[in-house]
Amino acid sequence: MTATAPSPFRLLLEVNLRQGWRRLLALREQSRLLTGLIVVFLLGYAALAFKLFQVGLRFAGSFPGLGSVLIERMLFLLFAFLFVLLLLSNLVISYSNLFRNRETTFLLPLPVPSEVVFRWKFIESMLLASWAFVFLVAPLLAAYGLNRGVPWHFYPITVLFIALFIALPAAGGAWCAVAVARFLDRRSFQLTALLTGAVVVAVVAFWLRPLQVTDEELETRVLVVLDNLLARTQFAIFPLLPSYWLSAGVQQWAEGALAAAVFFALVLLSHALFFGTLMFTRMGAWFYGAASMVQSRSSLLGRWTWFRAWQVRRARARLERGPAERLFDWLPFVAADTRALIVKDLRLFWRDTTQWAQSLVLFGLLAVYILNLRHFSQQLTNTFWITVVAYLNLGACALNLATLTTRFVYPQFSLEGKRLWIVGLAPLGLPRVLLAKFALGTGISLGLSLGLILLSCRLLDLAWDRTLLYASAITVMAFTLNGLAIGLGALYPNLKEDNPSKIVSGFGGTFCLVLSFVYIVGSVLVLAFASPWNPAAGFRFETYVAWGVFVVLSILLGWLPLRAGLRQALRFEH
């Protein structure tokens, strides 16, 4: 009884470490085969990425007199864009973790200082947002070090650089999340955010406009063209960017300039300590006030006069059918109970603002992809490279489809949570509930993916027969990936968690992502190698065989998990 009680932060840390360790043990005991498949996939991805980065860096370095300049600028550009993506990822995850998390709601009323709660959630959000960044850049830096022939101490020093770097976007994202939660309902904040976003979009569109380069300039004035291209990436070497400190420090250490590398390491360390200290000691009160405002805020639109008038009219006619019900009345072949379930899922998504942010980030990246695809397609003249880019575009659209299904469709069954028994008692039945979620996910994701593939094929100036071919492939993939996501979501449910991000990050979500990735890579390779590379040529016998293999594989991978999920739903009913 005389022993000193541990601090609340230490208790939170120990409890979560033990929970994480037990989850790993549970995964090993649950299915060693599936766990082994995931480990093999991760190791295979790391080896493949390392080889691709090694070949790419060797190719870029082969240009006489320009190789080192190109590699240096590419590293600066990569870490600059990754810094922006890390900042957005930390903003989204921190907002969800701080203000839409059941553990946070449980901890705040307890006799635990708000600084401790924020401190732990800040560390948790940083780890969740940064692990993919580390997994991405590790093969790149390993390939860079091997190509440069660096000594062994380059690799642990690089790990130190990365650890200091990821603390800065984590601090920025957490501060932005608290600021958004605290001032989101203020008209001045909304107008400022809209104006800032419009200015940023305009500046990016102006900066990314294509350079008008003639064939004569490419042949006779290569240095002038290269100088113009390097000038467009000048922003990445701005000395006050954290990405500049990381890139410069890593490259200086690889070149043997240890004093300059230590200088950049100390710059990163000083900023990480400064902002980390602020996060650990001064953000607790701000976080508590923002959490109180989020919990007491009725609606973001509640301050708008037209919205209040609309609410009054809705209150006077509570028995009237809403716009969602009237919209689905156009589908008379769908049963009324199924339409009610679909409307319920759509309204839940509409009310979950954290999923809005992730959707906006995803579609923002798609918009950037489409804009760059339009500029890139103007430089393609060889039919071989047009076909290569077309199949790469098919793979990109399919990966976007897999992101949609894994992130938004997979957790649909688990999001019913403890209310699942209420749905199970309804005459609809859990198998039909699962089929309704499958139909809703397939309809939405297929519509978005078809729009994306048709738009991208038009930007690439592909013939209509090739466009319809790729649209057919993406249609088959949509049914397969949605069946895979819904089936695995029912086989590996997490009914205790209401955060979709944490549901997806579990074993079933990871397994779904792995299978989706392997399926997409295999399907695109099979279709590409069996396709005629000359657009004017007709289909060969190998093409029909490849399509047959693709369709059979898609049916098996989509139908078998969906069927197993339906059987699991029947077990839940009994």
C-alpha positions in Angstrom: 0.0 0.0 0.0 3.0 2.3 0.4 4.1 1.9 -3.2 3.7 4.9 -5.5 0.9 4.6 -8.0 2.0 4.8 -11.6 1.1 7.9 -13.6 -2.1 7.8 -15.7 -0.1 8.2 -18.9 2.0 5.2 -17.9 -1.1 3.1 -17.2 -2.6 4.0 -20.6 0.7 3.1 -22.3 1.0 -0.2 -20.6 -2.6 -1.2 -21.1 -2.5 -0.4 -24.9 0.8 -2.2 -25.3 -0.6 -5.3 -23.7 -3.8 -5.1 -25.8 -1.7 -4.8 -28.9 0.5 -7.8 -28.0 -2.6 -9.9 -27.2 -4.2 -8.9 -30.6 -1.0 -10.2 -32.3 -1.2 -13.5 -30.3 -4.9 -13.8 -31.2 -4.1 -13.3 -34.8 -1.5 -16.1 -34.7 -4.0 -18.4 -33.0 -6.9 -17.5 -35.2 -5.4 -18.6 -38.5 -1.7 -19.2 -39.0 -2.2 -19.7 -42.7 -3.8 -16.3 -43.2 -1.2 -14.7 -40.9 1.6 -16.3 -42.9 0.0 -15.1 -46.2 0.0 -11.5 -44.9 3.6 -11.7 -43.7 4.7 -13.2 -47.1 2.8 -10.4 -48.9 4.4 -7.7 -46.8 7.9 -9.1 -47.3 7.2 -9.6 -51.0 6.1 -6.0 -51.3 9.2 -4.7 -49.6 11.4 -6.8 -51.8 9.6 -5.8 -55.0 9.6 -2.1 -54.0 13.3 -2.3 -53.2 14.1 -3.8 -56.6 12.0 -1.2 -58.5 13.5 1.7 -56.6 17.0 0.3 -57.2 16.4 0.0 -61.0 14.8 3.4 -61.1 17.6 5.1 -59.3 20.2 3.3 -61.4 18.4 4.5 -64.5 18.1 8.1 -63.4 21.8 8.1 -62.4 22.9 6.8 -65.8 22.5 10.3 -67.4 25.9 11.8 -67.7 26.2 15.0 -65.8 22.6 15.0 -64.8 22.0 11.8 -62.9 22.9 13.1 -59.5 20.9 16.3 -60.0 17.8 14.3 -61.0 18.1 11.9 -58.1 18.6 14.8 -55.6 15.6 16.7 -56.9 13.4 13.6 -56.9 14.2 12.9 -53.3 13.3 16.5 -52.4 10.0 16.3 -54.3 9.1 12.9 -52.8 9.5 14.0 -49.2 7.8 17.3 -49.9 4.7 15.6 -51.2 4.8 13.0 -48.5 5.0 15.7 -45.9 1.7 17.2 -47.2 0.1 13.8 -47.3 1.3 13.0 -43.7 -0.1 16.4 -42.6 -3.6 15.6 -44.1 -3.5 12.0 -42.8 -2.7 13.2 -39.3 -5.4 15.8 -39.4 -8.1 13.3 -40.4 -6.9 10.6 -38.0 -6.4 13.0 -35.1 -9.9 14.5 -35.5 -11.4 11.0 -35.5 -9.2 9.8 -32.6 -9.7 12.8 -30.4 -13.4 13.7 -31.0 -15.1 10.6 -32.5 -13.5 7.9 -30.4 -15.3 5.8 -27.8 -12.1 5.5 -25.6 -11.7 9.3 -25.6 -15.3 9.7 -24.5 -14.7 7.1 -21.8 -11.5 8.7 -20.5 -12.6 12.4 -20.4 -15.1 12.1 -17.4 -12.5 10.1 -15.4 -10.1 11.7 -12.9 -7.5 11.7 -15.6 -6.0 15.1 -16.7 -7.0 16.2 -20.2 -3.3 16.7 -21.0 -2.7 12.9 -20.4 -5.6 12.0 -22.6 -4.4 14.3 -25.4 -0.8 13.1 -25.0 -1.8 9.4 -25.5 -4.2 10.1 -28.4 -1.5 12.3 -30.0 1.0 9.4 -29.9 -1.6 6.9 -31.1 -2.7 9.1 -34.0 1.0 9.7 -35.0 1.6 5.9 -35.1 -1.5 5.2 -37.1 -0.9 7.9 -39.6 2.9 7.3 -40.1 3.4 3.6 -40.3 2.5 3.5 -44.0 5.0 6.3 -44.7 7.8 4.4 -43.0 6.8 1.2 -44.9 6.9 3.2 -48.2 10.2 5.0 -47.8 12.2 2.2 -46.2 12.8 0.3 -49.5 13.5 3.6 -51.3 16.2 4.6 -48.8 17.7 1.1 -48.7 18.0 1.2 -52.5 19.4 4.7 -52.4 22.0 3.6 -49.9 23.0 0.5 -51.8 23.4 2.5 -55.1 25.6 5.0 -53.3 27.6 2.4 -51.5 27.1 4.1 -48.1 28.6 2.7 -44.9 26.5 0.7 -42.4 25.8 3.6 -40.1 23.8 5.3 -42.8 20.8 3.1 -42.1 20.4 3.7 -38.4 21.0 7.4 -38.9 18.3 7.4 -41.5 15.8 5.8 -39.1 16.6 8.6 -36.6 16.0 11.2 -39.3 12.6 9.6 -40.2 11.6 9.4 -36.5 12.3 13.1 -36.0 10.6 14.0 -39.2 7.2 12.3 -38.6 6.8 14.1 -35.3 6.4 17.4 -37.1 3.4 16.7 -39.4 1.9 14.8 -36.4 2.0 17.9 -34.3 0.7 20.1 -37.1 -2.1 17.7 -37.9 -3.2 17.4 -34.2 -3.1 21.2 -33.8 -5.2 21.6 -37.0 -7.7 19.0 -35.8 -8.2 20.8 -32.5 -8.6 24.1 -34.3 -11.1 22.7 -36.7 -13.1 21.2 -33.9 -13.0 24.4 -31.9 -13.9 26.9 -34.6 -15.7 24.9 -37.2 -19.1 26.5 -36.4 -17.8 30.1 -36.7 -18.8 31.8 -39.9 -15.4 33.6 -40.2 -13.6 30.3 -39.9 -15.7 28.7 -42.6 -15.2 31.6 -45.0 -11.4 31.7 -44.3 -11.1 27.9 -44.9 -13.1 28.2 -48.2 -11.0 31.1 -49.4 -7.7 29.4 -48.4 -8.7 26.2 -50.2 -9.7 28.1 -53.3 -6.4 30.0 -53.3 -4.4 26.8 -52.8 -6.3 25.0 -55.6 -5.7 28.0 -58.0 -2.0 28.2 -57.1 -1.5 24.4 -57.6 -3.4 24.5 -60.9 -1.3 27.4 -62.1 2.0 25.8 -61.0 1.2 22.4 -62.5 0.2 23.8 -65.9 2.0 21.9 -68.8 5.1 23.3 -70.4 4.8 24.0 -74.1 7.8 22.3 -75.5 8.3 21.9 -79.2 10.1 18.9 -80.8 12.9 21.3 -82.0 13.6 22.5 -78.4 13.7 18.9 -77.2 16.3 18.0 -79.8 18.5 21.2 -79.7 17.9 22.9 -76.4 17.8 20.0 -73.9 19.6 22.0 -71.2 17.0 24.8 -71.5 14.1 22.4 -71.2 15.7 20.7 -68.2 16.3 24.0 -66.5 12.6 24.9 -67.0 11.6 21.6 -65.5 13.9 22.0 -62.5 12.6 25.5 -62.0 9.0 24.1 -61.6 10.2 22.0 -58.7 12.1 24.8 -57.0 9.5 24.9 -54.1 10.7 21.5 -52.9 14.1 22.9 -51.9 12.8 25.7 -49.8 15.1 25.7 -46.8 12.3 26.1 -44.2 10.5 23.0 -45.1 10.9 20.0 -42.8 11.1 17.8 -45.9 14.1 19.8 -47.0 15.9 19.1 -43.7 15.2 15.4 -44.0 16.3 15.1 -47.6 19.4 17.2 -47.2 20.4 15.4 -44.0 20.1 12.0 -45.6 22.0 13.0 -48.8 24.7 14.8 -46.9 25.3 11.7 -44.7 25.4 9.5 -47.8 28.0 11.8 -49.3 30.2 11.8 -46.2 29.5 15.4 -45.2 28.8 14.4 -41.6 28.9 17.9 -40.1 26.2 19.2 -42.5 24.1 16.1 -41.8 24.4 16.5 -38.1 23.3 20.2 -38.5 20.1 19.1 -40.3 19.5 16.4 -37.7 19.8 19.0 -34.9 17.4 21.3 -36.8 14.9 18.4 -36.9 15.5 17.5 -33.3 15.0 21.1 -32.0 11.7 21.5 -33.9 10.5 18.1 -32.8 11.3 18.8 -29.2 9.7 22.3 -29.3 6.5 21.2 -31.0 6.4 18.0 -29.1 6.7 19.8 -25.8 3.8 22.1 -26.8 1.7 19.0 -27.7 2.5 17.3 -24.4 2.1 20.2 -22.0 -0.1 23.0 -23.5 -2.7 21.3 -25.7 -4.7 19.6 -23.0 -6.9 22.6 -22.1 -7.5 23.4 -25.8 -8.4 19.8 -26.5 -10.9 19.7 -23.5 -12.6 22.9 -24.7 -12.8 21.6 -28.3 -14.2 18.3 -27.1 -16.9 20.0 -25.1 -17.8 22.1 -28.1 -18.0 19.1 -30.4 -20.2 17.2 -27.9 -22.6 20.1 -27.4 -22.7 21.3 -31.0 -26.0 20.2 -32.6 -25.2 20.7 -36.2 -22.7 22.6 -38.4 -25.6 23.9 -40.4 -27.6 24.9 -37.3 -26.5 28.5 -37.5 -27.7 29.0 -41.0 -31.1 30.7 -41.3 -32.3 28.7 -44.3 -31.4 25.4 -42.5 -33.3 26.4 -39.4 -36.3 27.2 -41.6 -36.0 23.9 -43.2 -35.9 22.2 -39.8 -39.1 24.0 -38.8 -40.8 22.8 -41.9 -39.6 19.3 -41.3 -40.9 19.4 -37.7 -44.3 20.4 -38.9 -44.5 17.4 -41.3 -42.7 14.6 -39.5 -44.8 12.0 -41.2 -43.7 13.0 -44.7 -41.2 10.9 -46.5 -37.7 12.3 -46.9 -35.8 12.9 -50.2 -33.9 9.7 -49.8 -37.0 7.6 -49.5 -38.6 9.4 -52.5 -35.4 8.8 -54.5 -35.4 5.0 -53.9 -39.1 4.9 -54.7 -37.9 4.9 -58.3 -36.7 1.3 -57.7 -40.0 -0.6 -57.3 -38.3 -3.9 -57.9 -36.5 -3.5 -54.6 -38.5 -4.6 -51.5 -39.6 -1.9 -49.1 -37.6 -3.3 -46.1 -34.4 -3.4 -48.3 -34.9 0.2 -49.4 -35.3 1.2 -45.7 -32.0 -0.5 -44.8 -30.2 1.2 -47.7 -31.6 4.6 -46.7 -30.4 4.0 -43.1 -26.9 3.2 -44.3 -26.7 6.3 -46.5 -27.9 8.5 -43.6 -25.3 7.1 -41.2 -22.6 7.9 -43.7 -24.0 11.4 -44.2 -23.9 12.0 -40.5 -20.3 10.7 -40.0 -18.2 13.7 -40.8 -14.9 11.9 -40.4 -15.7 9.7 -43.4 -16.4 12.9 -45.4 -12.9 14.1 -44.8 -11.3 10.8 -45.9 -13.6 10.8 -49.0 -12.5 14.3 -49.8 -8.8 13.4 -49.5 -9.3 10.3 -51.7 -11.1 12.2 -54.4 -8.7 15.1 -54.2 -5.8 12.7 -55.0 -7.9 11.4 -57.9 -8.4 14.9 -59.2 -4.6 15.4 -59.2 -4.2 12.1 -61.0 -6.7 13.0 -63.7 -5.0 16.5 -64.2 -1.6 15.0 -64.6 -2.9 12.2 -66.8 -4.2 14.8 -69.2 -0.9 16.6 -69.4 1.0 13.3 -69.7 -1.1 12.0 -72.5 -0.2 14.9 -74.7 3.4 13.6 -74.9 2.5 10.1 -76.0 2.9 9.2 -79.7 4.2 5.6 -79.7 1.5 2.9 -79.7 3.5 0.7 -77.4 3.7 3.2 -74.6 0.1 4.2 -75.1 -0.9 0.6 -74.4 1.4 0.4 -71.4 -0.1 3.6 -69.9 -3.6 2.4 -70.7 -3.1 -0.8 -68.6 -1.3 1.1 -65.9 -4.4 3.4 -65.8 -6.6 0.3 -65.5 -4.5 -0.8 -62.6 -4.7 2.7 -61.0 -8.5 2.7 -61.3 -8.8 -0.8 -59.9 -6.6 0.1 -57.0 -8.8 3.1 -56.3 -11.8 0.7 -56.4 -10.1 -1.6 -53.9 -9.5 1.4 -51.6 -13.2 2.3 -51.7 -14.3 -1.3 -51.0 -11.8 -1.9 -48.3 -12.2 1.4 -46.5 -16.0 1.9 -46.9 -17.6 -1.4 -47.7 -15.7 -3.9 -45.5 -16.7 -2.3 -42.2 -20.4 -2.0 -43.0 -21.4 -5.2 -41.2 -19.3 -4.4 -38.2 -20.7 -0.9 -37.9 -24.1 -2.4 -36.9 -22.3 -3.1 -33.6 -24.4 -4.1 -30.6 -27.5 -3.1 -32.6 -27.0 -6.2 -34.8 -29.5 -8.2 -32.8 -32.2 -5.6 -33.6 -31.5 -6.0 -37.3 -31.4 -9.7 -36.9 -34.9 -9.8 -35.3 -36.4 -7.9 -38.2 -38.2 -9.9 -40.9 -35.5 -8.9 -43.4 -32.9 -11.3 -41.9 -29.2 -10.9 -41.7 -28.4 -12.7 -45.0 -30.6 -10.2 -46.9 -29.0 -7.4 -44.9 -25.6 -8.5 -46.1 -26.9 -8.7 -49.7 -28.4 -5.2 -49.4 -25.1 -3.9 -48.3 -23.4 -5.7 -51.1 -25.8 -4.2 -53.7 -25.4 -0.6 -52.2 -21.6 -0.8 -52.2 -21.4 -2.3 -55.7 -23.7 0.3 -57.1 -21.9 3.3 -55.7 -18.3 2.0 -56.2 -19.1 0.8 -59.8 -20.6 4.2 -60.7 -17.6 6.1 -59.5 -15.1 3.6 -61.0 -16.8 3.6 -64.4 -16.8 7.4 -64.5 -13.1 7.4 -63.6 -12.1 4.8 -66.2 -14.2 6.4 -69.0 -12.8 9.9 -68.2 -9.2 8.7 -68.1 -9.6 6.7 -71.3 -11.0 9.8 -73.1 -8.0 11.8 -71.8 -5.7 9.2 -73.2 -7.5 9.3 -76.6 -8.2 5.6 -76.6 -10.5 4.1 -79.2 -14.1 3.3 -78.0 -13.6 -0.5 -78.3 -10.6 -0.3 -76.0 -12.5 2.0 -73.6 -15.4 -0.5 -73.5 -12.9 -3.3 -72.9 -11.4 -1.5 -69.8 -14.9 -0.5 -68.6 -15.9 -4.2 -68.8 -12.8 -5.2 -66.8 -13.5 -2.6 -64.1 -17.2 -3.8 -63.9 -16.1 -7.3 -63.2 -13.6 -6.1 -60.6 -16.3 -4.1 -58.9 -18.5 -7.1 -58.3 -15.5 -9.2 -57.2 -14.0 -6.7 -54.8 -17.4 -5.8 -53.2 -18.2 -9.5 -52.7 -14.7 -10.0 -51.2 -15.1 -7.0 -48.8 -18.6 -7.8 -47.7 -17.9 -11.5 -47.2 -14.7 -11.0 -45.2 -16.4 -8.2 -43.2 -19.0 -10.8 -42.1 -16.4 -13.5 -41.4 -14.1 -11.2 -39.3 -16.5 -8.7 -37.7 -15.5 -6.3 -35.0 -18.8 -5.4 -33.3 -17.1 -3.6 -30.4 -15.6 -0.8 -32.5 -17.5 2.1 -34.0 -14.5 3.7 -35.7 -14.3 2.4 -39.4 -10.6 3.2 -39.5 -9.9 0.8 -36.6 -12.2 -1.9 -38.1 -10.3 -1.8 -41.4 -6.9 -1.9 -39.6 -7.7 -5.2 -38.0 -6.8 -8.7 -39.3 -9.8 -9.0 -41.6 -9.4 -5.6 -43.2 -5.6 -6.2 -43.8 -6.4 -9.6 -45.3 -9.0 -8.0 -47.6 -6.6 -5.4 -48.7 -3.9 -8.0 -49.4 -6.2 -10.2 -51.4 -7.5 -7.2 -53.4 -4.0 -6.1 -54.2 -2.9 -9.5 -55.4 -6.1 -10.0 -57.4 -5.7 -6.6 -59.2 -2.0 -7.1 -60.0 -2.6 -10.6 -61.3 -5.7 -9.6 -63.3 -4.0 -6.6 -65.0 -0.9 -8.6 -65.8 -2.9 -11.5 -67.3 -5.0 -9.1 -69.4 -2.0 -7.0 -70.5 0.3 -9.8 -71.6 -2.5 -11.5 -73.6 -3.7 -8.3 -75.2 -2.7 -7.2 -78.7 -0.2 -4.4 -78.3 -1.1 -2.8 -81.6 -4.4 -1.0 -81.2 -5.2 -1.7 -84.8 -4.9 -5.5 -84.4 -7.8 -7.7 -83.5 -8.1 -10.0 -80.6 -6.1 -13.2 -80.5 -6.9 -16.6 -79.1 -4.7 -15.9 -76.1 -6.8 -12.8 -75.4 -10.0 -14.8 -75.1 -8.3 -17.4 -72.9 -7.0 -14.6 -70.7 -10.4 -13.1 -70.3 -11.8 -16.5 -69.5 -9.2 -17.0 -66.7 -9.9 -13.4 -65.5 -13.7 -13.9 -65.3 -13.4 -17.3 -63.6 -10.9 -16.0 -61.1 -13.1 -13.0 -60.4 -16.2 -15.2 -59.8 -14.4 -17.5 -57.4 -12.7 -14.6 -55.4 -16.0 -12.7 -55.2 -18.6 -15.4 -54.7 -16.8 -17.7 -52.3 -16.2 -15.1 -49.6 -19.7 -13.7 -50.1 -21.2 -17.1 -49.7 -19.1 -17.8 -46.6 -20.3 -14.4 -45.2 -23.9 -15.3 -45.8 -23.4 -18.6 -43.9 -21.8 -16.6 -41.0 -24.8 -14.3 -41.0 -27.1 -17.3 -40.6 -25.0 -18.4 -37.6 -25.4 -15.0 -36.0 -29.2 -15.3 -36.3 -29.2 -18.7 -34.6 
